[in-house]
Amino acid sequence: MPVTAKLSQRFYEKLGEDIANELVEWLNAVDVTYRADLRELNELNFGRFDAKLEQRLAELRAELRVQGAELRHGMADLRAELLRWAFLFWVTTLGALYTFTR
């Protein structure tokens, strides 16, 4: 929302109507220019922020994929280890049962 500059009546009396109006127009033009510059700067900064955020999200996704693969590999190793122990347990149990039932 633009802000319109106003000058006091004393300015109008000292400078005259034409010069005071010209000063008001110039101040308003400066205000519009600075607002446009600020808007452009904000858009540039947001663009850089957005690009950096996308980059960090991509890095995070890649890291999560790597960690997920490592987790799956670790779980597969654990499953294999548990199957070995289960097999050893059952072989030992069956051997003991066979020995005691003879």
N, C-alpha and C positions, 0 to 999 in steps of 0.2 A: 504494500500500500504506500503510494508515494506521499511524501510530506511536502507540503507547499510552504516555502519560506515566506514569512511576512516581516515587514519592517514596521517600526513604530511610526506614529504620525510625525514625530520629531525628525526622523530621517527624511520623510517626504517634504517637510517644511525646509530643512537645511539643503537638501540635494536637488529638490525639485521633483515633480511627478515623473518626468521622463527618465531621469537618471536613476531614481529609486526603483521604478519598474524594471529598468534594464538590469539593475543589480539583483533584484528578486529573480528575474528570468535566468540570469547567469548562475545564481546560487542553486536554483532548481535544476538547471542543466548539469551542473557539477554533481548534484545529488544523484540524478539519473545515471550519469556516467559511472560514479562510484558504485552505485547499486548493481549496474550491469557488470562492472569489473569484479565485484564481490561474488555475484552469481556465477560468473564464468570460472573464477578461482575455486569456488565451492564445488562446481561440477567437475573440474579437473581433479581436485583432491578426492572427491568421491569415486571418480573413475580409477584413480590409483589405488584407493582403499579396496574397491571392489575387485580389481585385478589381483592385488596381494592376497585378499581373502580367498579368491578362487584358487590361487597357487597353493596356499596353505591347506585348503581343503583337499586338493589333489594329492599333496604330499601325505596328508593324514590318511586318505583312502589307500594310497600305495602302502603305507606302513601297516595299516590294518590288514591288508591282503597278505603281506609278508608274515605278520604275527599269526594270522589265521592259518596260513599254510604250516607254520611251525607248530601251532597247536594241534592241527590234524596229524602231523607227523609224530608228535609226541604221544598223542592218544593211540595211534596205530602201534607205536613201540610198546606202550603200556599194555595194550590188548594182547600183543604177541607174548609179552612177558607173563601176563596173567594166564594165558593159555598154556604156556610151558609149565608154570607152577601147578595149574589144575591137572594137567596130564601127569606130572610127577606125583601129585597127591593121589590120584586115582590108581596109578600103577603101584605105588607103595601100598595103598589100601587093599587093592586086589591081591597083591603078593602076600600081604599079611593074612588076609582071609583064606587064601589058598593054603598057606602054611598051617594055620590053626585048624582048618577043617580036615586036614589029612590025617 
